[in-house]
Amino acid sequence: MESYVPSSSPLAMEELTAYIGPRAERYRPRFERFARTGTPRFAFSWNNPAAFVGVWWYLYRKMYGWALLDFVLSVLLSWTLFVPILWGVARAVTGDYLYFRQADRKIREARPISSAGGAPAADAAHLARLAAEGGVHAWVPWVAIGAIFLVLALAALFFGLAWNAIPPLRELWSDPPGRWT
């Protein structure tokens, strides 16, 4: 299906709701603020999931390029405590706007040619396509939880091996901690 996307046609609420999926009521007012002037403009917003879970939020919202960029920058910039906090604030402030830009682009690309002249066609096939392209990945929270447990298990294994491999660590506590003598 070929599509032509006029830049002047506004996004319909049905299209946004279909694309966003869960929590559309949370994002709709923010998206309206970004498009209030007719052209997309940044406006301050705060997104807690983007701030605290970063890469996982980008993957959950199917923003793969931003997830990769966030991962690379997080690895490169995480050499102090101060920089990751600033990076989290930057993600929180820009997350909604980046999501709006992606939704705007994907919705306009998915519009049928027949909607080029005026209002977008809100037919079921168009909305189903938006729901398939947008929405969320339900598997991301489960993978994130699994990754956290894997990191904790590897850390416990590493520290257990280090405890047994380095004698001075064992000499610091002659009795195992937590036992009554």
MIDOSE-1310 file (N, C-alpha, C; in nm, 2 decimals, decimal comma, always signed):
residues 181
mesy	+0,08/-0,12/+0,00/+0,00/+0,00/+0,00/+0,09/+0,12/+0,00; +0,08/+0,20/-0,10/+0,15/+0,33/-0,11/+0,09/+0,43/-0,02; +0,17/+0,52/+0,04/+0,11/+0,62/+0,12/+0,17/+0,76/+0,09; +0,09/+0,86/+0,10/+0,13/+0,99/+0,08/+0,09/+1,07/+0,21
vpss	+0,19/+1,14/+0,26/+0,17/+1,20/+0,39/+0,18/+1,35/+0,38; +0,06/+1,42/+0,38/+0,07/+1,56/+0,38/+0,11/+1,61/+0,52; +0,20/+1,71/+0,53/+0,25/+1,75/+0,66/+0,14/+1,83/+0,74; +0,04/+1,89/+0,67/-0,05/+1,98/+0,73/-0,17/+1,90/+0,80
spla	-0,19/+1,78/+0,76/-0,31/+1,71/+0,82/-0,28/+1,66/+0,96; -0,37/+1,70/+1,06/-0,34/+1,67/+1,20/-0,37/+1,52/+1,22; -0,31/+1,47/+1,33/-0,33/+1,33/+1,37/-0,47/+1,32/+1,44; -0,55/+1,22/+1,40/-0,68/+1,20/+1,46/-0,66/+1,13/+1,59
meel	-0,76/+1,15/+1,68/-0,75/+1,09/+1,81/-0,76/+0,93/+1,80; -0,84/+0,89/+1,71/-0,85/+0,74/+1,69/-0,72/+0,68/+1,65; -0,65/+0,75/+1,56/-0,52/+0,71/+1,52/-0,42/+0,70/+1,63; -0,42/+0,81/+1,71/-0,32/+0,81/+1,82/-0,36/+0,70/+1,92
tayi	-0,48/+0,68/+1,95/-0,52/+0,58/+2,05/-0,49/+0,44/+2,00; -0,51/+0,42/+1,87/-0,47/+0,29/+1,81/-0,32/+0,27/+1,81; -0,24/+0,37/+1,78/-0,10/+0,36/+1,78/-0,04/+0,34/+1,92; -0,08/+0,42/+2,01/-0,02/+0,42/+2,14/-0,05/+0,29/+2,22
gpra	-0,17/+0,25/+2,21/-0,21/+0,12/+2,28/-0,24/+0,15/+2,43; -0,19/+0,07/+2,52/-0,21/+0,09/+2,66/-0,17/+0,23/+2,70; -0,24/+0,29/+2,79/-0,21/+0,42/+2,85/-0,22/+0,53/+2,75; -0,31/+0,52/+2,65/-0,32/+0,62/+2,55/-0,37/+0,75/+2,61
eryr	-0,46/+0,74/+2,71/-0,51/+0,86/+2,78/-0,40/+0,94/+2,85; -0,29/+0,87/+2,89/-0,18/+0,94/+2,95/-0,10/+1,02/+2,85; -0,08/+0,97/+2,73/+0,00/+1,03/+2,63/-0,08/+1,13/+2,54; -0,20/+1,12/+2,52/-0,28/+1,21/+2,43/-0,27/+1,35/+2,47
prfe	-0,29/+1,39/+2,60/-0,27/+1,54/+2,63/-0,13/+1,59/+2,60; -0,03/+1,51/+2,63/+0,10/+1,55/+2,60/+0,13/+1,57/+2,46; +0,08/+1,48/+2,38/+0,09/+1,48/+2,23/+0,02/+1,61/+2,17; -0,09/+1,64/+2,23/-0,17/+1,76/+2,19/-0,09/+1,88/+2,22
rfar	-0,02/+1,89/+2,33/+0,07/+2,00/+2,36/+0,18/+2,02/+2,26; +0,24/+1,90/+2,22/+0,35/+1,91/+2,12/+0,30/+1,96/+1,99; +0,18/+1,93/+1,95/+0,13/+1,97/+1,82/+0,03/+2,09/+1,82; +0,03/+2,16/+1,93/-0,07/+2,27/+1,95/-0,05/+2,38/+1,84
tgtp	+0,07/+2,41/+1,80/+0,09/+2,52/+1,70/+0,07/+2,47/+1,56; +0,04/+2,34/+1,53/+0,03/+2,29/+1,40/+0,16/+2,23/+1,35; +0,27/+2,26/+1,40/+0,39/+2,20/+1,37/+0,45/+2,14/+1,50; +0,51/+2,02/+1,49/+0,57/+1,96/+1,62/+0,67/+2,05/+1,68
rfaf	+0,65/+2,08/+1,81/+0,74/+2,16/+1,89/+0,76/+2,10/+2,02; +0,88/+2,10/+2,07/+0,91/+2,05/+2,20/+0,84/+2,13/+2,31; +0,79/+2,06/+2,41/+0,73/+2,12/+2,53/+0,78/+2,03/+2,65; +0,80/+2,09/+2,76/+0,85/+2,02/+2,87/+0,75/+1,92/+2,92
swnn	+0,79/+1,80/+2,94/+0,71/+1,69/+3,00/+0,80/+1,60/+3,08; +0,75/+1,52/+3,17/+0,83/+1,43/+3,25/+0,77/+1,29/+3,24; +0,86/+1,19/+3,21/+0,82/+1,06/+3,20/+0,90/+0,97/+3,29; +0,84/+0,93/+3,40/+0,91/+0,85/+3,50/+0,97/+0,71/+3,44
paaf	+0,89/+0,64/+3,37/+0,95/+0,51/+3,31/+1,08/+0,54/+3,23; +1,07/+0,64/+3,15/+1,19/+0,68/+3,07/+1,31/+0,72/+3,15; +1,28/+0,78/+3,26/+1,39/+0,83/+3,35/+1,46/+0,71/+3,42; +1,38/+0,62/+3,47/+1,43/+0,51/+3,56/+1,47/+0,38/+3,49
vgvw	+1,40/+0,35/+3,38/+1,44/+0,22/+3,32/+1,49/+0,24/+3,17; +1,49/+0,36/+3,12/+1,56/+0,40/+3,00/+1,54/+0,30/+2,88; +1,64/+0,22/+2,86/+1,65/+0,13/+2,75/+1,52/+0,04/+2,74; +1,48/-0,01/+2,86/+1,37/-0,09/+2,87/+1,24/-0,02/+2,82
wyly	+1,23/+0,11/+2,86/+1,11/+0,18/+2,82/+1,11/+0,20/+2,67; +1,23/+0,23/+2,61/+1,23/+0,25/+2,46/+1,20/+0,12/+2,39; +1,24/+0,01/+2,44/+1,21/-0,12/+2,38/+1,06/-0,15/+2,40; +1,00/-0,12/+2,52/+0,86/-0,14/+2,54/+0,77/-0,06/+2,45
rkmy	+0,82/+0,06/+2,41/+0,74/+0,14/+2,32/+0,79/+0,13/+2,17; +0,87/+0,03/+2,14/+0,91/-0,01/+2,01/+1,00/+0,11/+1,94; +1,08/+0,17/+2,02/+1,17/+0,27/+1,98/+1,31/+0,22/+1,97; +1,34/+0,13/+1,88/+1,46/+0,05/+1,87/+1,59/+0,14/+1,86
gwal	+1,58/+0,24/+1,77/+1,70/+0,32/+1,75/+1,74/+0,40/+1,87; +1,64/+0,45/+1,94/+1,66/+0,53/+2,07/+1,71/+0,43/+2,18; +1,66/+0,31/+2,18/+1,71/+0,21/+2,28/+1,86/+0,18/+2,26; +1,90/+0,16/+2,13/+2,04/+0,14/+2,10/+2,12/+0,26/+2,14
ldfv	+2,08/+0,38/+2,10/+2,16/+0,50/+2,14/+2,16/+0,51/+2,29; +2,05/+0,49/+2,36/+2,05/+0,50/+2,50/+2,15/+0,40/+2,57; +2,15/+0,28/+2,52/+2,24/+0,18/+2,57/+2,38/+0,21/+2,55; +2,42/+0,26/+2,43/+2,56/+0,29/+2,40/+2,60/+0,41/+2,49
lsvl	+2,52/+0,52/+2,49/+2,55/+0,63/+2,57/+2,56/+0,60/+2,72; +2,47/+0,51/+2,77/+2,47/+0,48/+2,91/+2,60/+0,40/+2,95; +2,64/+0,32/+2,86/+2,77/+0,25/+2,88/+2,89/+0,34/+2,88; +2,89/+0,43/+2,78/+3,00/+0,53/+2,77/+3,00/+0,63/+2,88
lswt	+2,88/+0,67/+2,93/+2,88/+0,78/+3,03/+2,86/+0,74/+3,17; +2,86/+0,61/+3,20/+2,83/+0,57/+3,33/+2,95/+0,55/+3,42; +3,05/+0,63/+3,40/+3,17/+0,62/+3,48/+3,17/+0,70/+3,62; +3,06/+0,77/+3,64/+3,04/+0,84/+3,77/+2,90/+0,83/+3,81
lfvp	+2,87/+0,87/+3,93/+2,73/+0,87/+3,97/+2,65/+0,98/+3,91; +2,71/+1,10/+3,90/+2,65/+1,22/+3,86/+2,60/+1,21/+3,71; +2,68/+1,15/+3,62/+2,64/+1,15/+3,48/+2,52/+1,06/+3,46; +2,50/+0,94/+3,51/+2,38/+0,87/+3,49/+2,25/+0,94/+3,55
ilwg	+2,27/+1,01/+3,65/+2,15/+1,09/+3,70/+2,11/+1,19/+3,60; +2,21/+1,27/+3,55/+2,18/+1,36/+3,44/+2,12/+1,30/+3,32; +2,17/+1,18/+3,28/+2,12/+1,11/+3,16/+1,98/+1,06/+3,19; +1,94/+1,02/+3,31/+1,81/+0,99/+3,34/+1,71/+1,11/+3,33
vara	+1,76/+1,22/+3,38/+1,68/+1,34/+3,37/+1,66/+1,38/+3,22; +1,76/+1,37/+3,14/+1,75/+1,40/+3,00/+1,65/+1,30/+2,93; +1,65/+1,17/+2,97/+1,56/+1,08/+2,91/+1,41/+1,11/+2,95; +1,40/+1,15/+3,08/+1,26/+1,18/+3,13/+1,20/+1,30/+3,06
vtgd	+1,28/+1,40/+3,04/+1,23/+1,53/+2,98/+1,21/+1,51/+2,83; +1,29/+1,43/+2,76/+1,27/+1,42/+2,61/+1,19/+1,29/+2,57; +1,17/+1,20/+2,66/+1,10/+1,07/+2,62/+0,97/+1,09/+2,56; +0,88/+1,17/+2,61/+0,75/+1,18/+2,55/+0,76/+1,25/+2,42
ylyf	+0,84/+1,35/+2,40/+0,86/+1,41/+2,27/+0,91/+1,32/+2,17; +1,01/+1,24/+2,20/+1,07/+1,14/+2,11/+0,96/+1,04/+2,07; +0,88/+1,00/+2,16/+0,77/+0,91/+2,13/+0,67/+0,97/+2,04; +0,64/+1,10/+2,07/+0,54/+1,17/+1,98/+0,59/+1,18/+1,84
rqad	+0,72/+1,21/+1,82/+0,78/+1,22/+1,69/+0,77/+1,09/+1,62; +0,80/+0,98/+1,69/+0,79/+0,85/+1,62/+0,64/+0,82/+1,59; +0,55/+0,84/+1,68/+0,41/+0,81/+1,65/+0,36/+0,90/+1,53; +0,40/+1,02/+1,53/+0,36/+1,11/+1,42/+0,41/+1,06/+1,29
rkir	+0,53/+1,02/+1,28/+0,59/+0,97/+1,16/+0,52/+0,84/+1,12; +0,51/+0,75/+1,21/+0,45/+0,62/+1,17/+0,30/+0,63/+1,13; +0,23/+0,71/+1,20/+0,09/+0,73/+1,16/+0,08/+0,79/+1,03; +0,16/+0,89/+1,00/+0,15/+0,95/+0,86/+0,19/+0,86/+0,75
earp	+0,29/+0,77/+0,78/+0,34/+0,67/+0,68/+0,23/+0,57/+0,66; +0,15/+0,54/+0,76/+0,05/+0,43/+0,75/-0,08/+0,48/+0,69; -0,10/+0,61/+0,67/-0,22/+0,65/+0,61/-0,24/+0,61/+0,47; -0,36/+0,57/+0,43/-0,38/+0,54/+0,29/-0,38/+0,66/+0,20
issa	-0,36/+0,64/+0,07/-0,35/+0,75/-0,02/-0,49/+0,83/-0,02; -0,60/+0,76/-0,01/-0,73/+0,82/-0,01/-0,75/+0,93/+0,09; -0,67/+0,93/+0,20/-0,68/+1,03/+0,31/-0,60/+1,15/+0,28; -0,53/+1,16/+0,17/-0,43/+1,27/+0,15/-0,51/+1,40/+0,13
ggap	-0,63/+1,40/+0,08/-0,69/+1,53/+0,06/-0,75/+1,59/+0,18; -0,79/+1,51/+0,28/-0,86/+1,57/+0,39/-0,83/+1,49/+0,52; -0,94/+1,46/+0,59/-0,93/+1,39/+0,71/-0,88/+1,25/+0,69; -0,81/+1,19/+0,78/-0,76/+1,06/+0,76/-0,87/+0,96/+0,77
aada	-0,86/+0,85/+0,69/-0,96/+0,74/+0,70/-0,94/+0,66/+0,83; -1,05/+0,66/+0,90/-1,04/+0,59/+1,03/-1,11/+0,45/+1,02; -1,08/+0,38/+0,91/-1,13/+0,25/+0,89/-1,06/+0,15/+0,98; -1,13/+0,04/+0,99/-1,08/-0,07/+1,08/-0,94/-0,12/+1,04
ahla	-0,92/-0,14/+0,91/-0,79/-0,19/+0,86/-0,67/-0,09/+0,89; -0,70/+0,04/+0,87/-0,60/+0,14/+0,90/-0,56/+0,14/+1,05; -0,67/+0,13/+1,14/-0,65/+0,14/+1,28/-0,58/+0,01/+1,33; -0,61/-0,11/+1,26/-0,55/-0,23/+1,30/-0,40/-0,23/+1,26
rlaa	-0,37/-0,17/+1,15/-0,23/-0,16/+1,11/-0,15/-0,07/+1,21; -0,21/+0,04/+1,25/-0,15/+0,13/+1,35/-0,13/+0,06/+1,48; -0,23/-0,02/+1,52/-0,21/-0,10/+1,65/-0,10/-0,20/+1,64; -0,08/-0,26/+1,52/+0,02/-0,36/+1,50/+0,16/-0,29/+1,50
eggv	+0,17/-0,18/+1,44/+0,30/-0,11/+1,43/+0,33/-0,04/+1,56; +0,24/+0,01/+1,63/+0,26/+0,08/+1,75/+0,24/-0,01/+1,87; +0,17/+0,04/+1,97/+0,15/-0,04/+2,09/+0,28/-0,06/+2,17; +0,28/-0,17/+2,24/+0,39/-0,20/+2,33/+0,43/-0,34/+2,31
hawv	+0,55/-0,38/+2,36/+0,60/-0,51/+2,36/+0,57/-0,56/+2,50; +0,48/-0,66/+2,52/+0,44/-0,71/+2,65/+0,55/-0,79/+2,71; +0,64/-0,84/+2,63/+0,75/-0,93/+2,68/+0,86/-0,85/+2,75; +0,87/-0,72/+2,72/+0,99/-0,64/+2,77/+0,99/-0,64/+2,92
pwva	+0,88/-0,61/+3,00/+0,89/-0,62/+3,14/+0,94/-0,75/+3,20; +0,90/-0,86/+3,14/+0,94/-0,99/+3,18/+1,09/-1,02/+3,15; +1,14/-0,97/+3,04/+1,28/-0,98/+3,01/+1,36/-0,90/+3,10; +1,31/-0,78/+3,13/+1,38/-0,69/+3,22/+1,40/-0,75/+3,36
igai	+1,29/-0,81/+3,41/+1,29/-0,88/+3,54/+1,39/-0,99/+3,54; +1,38/-1,07/+3,43/+1,48/-1,18/+3,42/+1,62/-1,13/+3,41; +1,65/-1,02/+3,34/+1,78/-0,97/+3,33/+1,83/-0,92/+3,47; +1,74/-0,86/+3,55/+1,78/-0,82/+3,68/+1,82/-0,94/+3,77
flvl	+1,74/-1,05/+3,77/+1,77/-1,17/+3,84/+1,90/-1,23/+3,79; +1,92/-1,23/+3,66/+2,05/-1,28/+3,61/+2,17/-1,20/+3,66; +2,16/-1,07/+3,66/+2,27/-0,99/+3,71/+2,29/-1,01/+3,85; +2,18/-1,02/+3,93/+2,20/-1,05/+4,08/+2,26/-1,19/+4,10
alaa	+2,22/-1,29/+4,02/+2,28/-1,42/+4,04/+2,43/-1,42/+4,00; +2,46/-1,35/+3,89/+2,60/-1,34/+3,85/+2,69/-1,27/+3,95; +2,63/-1,16/+4,01/+2,70/-1,09/+4,11/+2,72/-1,17/+4,24; +2,62/-1,25/+4,28/+2,64/-1,34/+4,39/+2,74/-1,44/+4,36
lffg	+2,74/-1,50/+4,24/+2,84/-1,60/+4,21/+2,98/-1,53/+4,21; +2,99/-1,42/+4,15/+3,12/-1,35/+4,14/+3,17/-1,32/+4,28; +3,09/-1,26/+4,37/+3,14/-1,23/+4,50/+3,16/-1,36/+4,59; +3,09/-1,46/+4,56/+3,11/-1,59/+4,63/+3,25/-1,65/+4,59
lawn	+3,28/-1,64/+4,46/+3,41/-1,69/+4,41/+3,52/-1,60/+4,47; +3,50/-1,47/+4,47/+3,60/-1,38/+4,52/+3,62/-1,40/+4,67; +3,52/-1,43/+4,74/+3,53/-1,45/+4,88/+3,62/-1,57/+4,91; +3,60/-1,68/+4,83/+3,68/-1,80/+4,85/+3,82/-1,79/+4,79
aipp	+3,83/-1,70/+4,69/+3,96/-1,70/+4,62/+4,06/-1,60/+4,69; +4,01/-1,51/+4,76/+4,10/-1,41/+4,82/+4,10/-1,43/+4,97; +4,21/-1,48/+5,02/+4,22/-1,52/+5,17/+4,20/-1,40/+5,26; +4,25/-1,28/+5,23/+4,23/-1,17/+5,32/+4,09/-1,13/+5,35
lrel	+4,00/-1,16/+5,25/+3,86/-1,13/+5,27/+3,80/-1,22/+5,38; +3,84/-1,35/+5,38/+3,79/-1,44/+5,48/+3,85/-1,41/+5,62; +3,97/-1,35/+5,62/+4,03/-1,32/+5,75/+3,96/-1,20/+5,82; +3,89/-1,12/+5,74/+3,82/-1,00/+5,80/+3,71/-1,05/+5,90
wsdp	+3,64/-1,15/+5,87/+3,54/-1,21/+5,96/+3,57/-1,35/+5,98; +3,62/-1,38/+6,10/+3,66/-1,52/+6,13/+3,53/-1,60/+6,15; +3,43/-1,55/+6,20/+3,30/-1,62/+6,21/+3,21/-1,58/+6,10; +3,13/-1,67/+6,04/+3,04/-1,62/+5,94/+2,94/-1,53/+6,00
pgrw	+2,91/-1,42/+5,93/+2,82/-1,32/+5,98/+2,68/-1,38/+6,00; +2,61/-1,33/+6,10/+2,47/-1,37/+6,12/+2,45/-1,50/+6,21; +2,56/-1,55/+6,26/+2,55/-1,67/+6,35/+2,57/-1,63/+6,49; +2,49/-1,70/+6,58/+2,51/-1,67/+6,72/+2,63/-1,76/+6,77
t	+2,70/-1,70/+6,86/+2,82/-1,78/+6,92/+2,79/-1,81/+7,06
